[in-house]
């Protein structure tokens, strides 16, 4: 079995630990500059890390939920499920200009290219 591995994101600005079998989608097709996209070779699952623009009208946990729901709306998901929203410790971040940082884990059903979400 392939071990987990660290993978640099956004030119090395930070990194992620990928599970065994994760493939970098940019090796197969173009990916927008504000995204890092991975898929699993044996399942239909994808992992997308996306840099988003600051929205001053929402803050903290509400901002994480806002962006997650907005992405689902743009993709026509209609089926967003938030599993957890947690603050990140600022001491553990390389970016010192942050007031706060949040991570949201959730699920969305989205169609790939010309497919229909089921």
Buried (B, 14 or more C-beta within 10 A) or exposed (E): EEEEEEBEBEEEEEEBEBEEBBBEBEEEEEBEEEBBBBBBEEEEEBBBBEEEEEEEEBBEBEBBBBBBBBBBEEBEBEEBEBEEBEEEEEEEEEEEEEEEBBEBEBEBBBEEEEEEEE
